[in-house]
Amino acid sequence: MDFSPAPALAVARHALRWQCSRLPQLAPADLYAVMALRQQVFVVEQSCAFVDADGFDVGAWHLLGWAEGPDGRQLAAYLRVVDPGGKYPEPSIGRVVTAPAHRRTGLGRALMAEGIARTAAAWPGRAIRISAQQHLEEFYASLGFHTVSAPYDEDGIAHVEMLHNG
């Protein structure tokens, strides 16, 4: 399986270094940065009490976008890719998050483009599934996803399933 980098993407005001690893290859400090960002956004900011460590991280690919800041390297963006058959029949992208300091800069779009490109390279010809927060449906549609489910509640937040057919 090839999970090599996609062509470099230029993002305004961001020079990111992409890191893509399975969980055992993540350094403890990198894993800590991932879990801290996910908790900061998904649990605290979104006021959503749920078990973030859901068992899918162990076998997933983790895509981290590192930015250099005045205080050194910072985790600016993250997503995970679960292999086909892990969560859905298709490979799936989830836990998509951009650090608050890096929002509204195009970084979320760059993160998803990188994740889609790497997932498509690893599983050519396969659709990619996401469980999207419904208020972000237009954003994901602009990246080539289309809605394939009615809205449903996931941890108190309306979601829809969407597919990207490549």
Summary of the structure (lengths in Angstrom):
residues: 166
radius of gyration: 15.0
end to end distance: 17.4
largest distance: 44.1
contacts: 476
relative contact order: 0.17
helix: 29%
strand: 34%
